[in-house]
Amino acid sequence: MSDPVNHPEHYQQNGIETIDYIRAVLGSEGFVAYCVGNVLKYASRPKKGKYAQDLRKAAWYCNRAADELERAEKI
């Protein structure tokens, strides 16, 4: 079953999720900035439809940014 928030099918290729590739390319600081940008994007588009889903996506990116910051603090 497809999960459009946590594991969208259209963002996976050969077993690798695009978000993991983006993290690898951007590094920790760039990845946090990318996630925060997506939080802003998804939280600010209530007229696009499916706003509840967009807010879940915003929360997902916010959590990923927080996880990345915590991971960086441990290093």
C-alpha positions as CSV (number, residue, x, y, z in Angstrom):
1,M,0.0,0.0,0.0
2,S,1.3,3.4,-0.9
3,D,2.2,5.9,1.8
4,P,2.2,9.4,0.2
5,V,3.7,11.1,3.3
6,N,6.3,8.7,4.7
7,H,7.4,6.7,1.7
8,P,5.9,8.0,-1.6
9,E,6.3,5.4,-4.4
10,H,7.3,8.1,-6.9
11,Y,10.4,9.0,-4.8
12,Q,11.9,5.5,-4.8
13,Q,14.2,4.0,-7.4
14,N,16.1,0.7,-7.2
15,G,15.4,0.5,-3.5
16,I,16.9,4.0,-2.7
17,E,14.6,6.8,-1.6
18,T,15.3,10.2,-3.1
19,I,15.5,11.8,0.4
20,D,18.4,9.6,1.3
21,Y,20.2,10.6,-1.9
22,I,19.5,14.2,-1.2
23,R,21.0,13.9,2.3
24,A,24.1,12.2,0.9
25,V,24.7,15.0,-1.7
26,L,23.9,18.0,0.5
27,G,25.5,17.0,3.7
28,S,24.1,17.6,7.1
29,E,23.8,21.4,7.0
30,G,22.4,21.5,3.5
31,F,20.0,18.8,4.3
32,V,18.5,20.6,7.3
33,A,18.1,23.7,5.1
34,Y,16.4,21.6,2.4
35,C,14.0,20.1,5.0
36,V,13.1,23.5,6.5
37,G,12.4,24.8,3.0
38,N,10.0,21.9,2.5
39,V,8.3,22.6,5.8
40,L,7.6,26.2,4.6
41,K,6.4,24.9,1.2
42,Y,3.9,22.4,2.6
43,A,2.7,24.5,5.4
44,S,1.9,27.5,3.2
45,R,-0.3,26.0,0.5
46,P,-3.8,25.6,2.0
47,K,-5.6,26.4,-1.2
48,K,-3.9,23.6,-3.2
49,G,-6.2,20.9,-1.7
50,K,-5.3,18.0,0.6
51,Y,-4.1,20.5,3.2
52,A,-4.2,17.9,6.0
53,Q,-1.8,15.7,4.0
54,D,0.4,18.7,3.3
55,L,0.6,19.5,7.0
56,R,1.7,15.9,7.7
57,K,4.4,16.3,5.0
58,A,5.5,19.5,6.7
59,A,5.7,17.7,10.0
60,W,7.6,14.9,8.4
61,Y,10.3,17.3,7.1
62,C,10.4,19.1,10.4
63,N,11.1,15.8,12.2
64,R,13.8,14.8,9.6
65,A,15.5,18.2,10.2
66,A,15.4,17.7,14.0
67,D,16.7,14.2,13.7
68,E,19.6,15.4,11.5
69,L,20.4,18.2,13.9
70,E,20.5,15.7,16.8
71,R,22.6,13.3,14.8
72,A,25.1,16.1,14.0
73,E,25.3,17.1,17.7
74,K,26.4,13.6,18.7
75,I,29.3,13.7,16.3
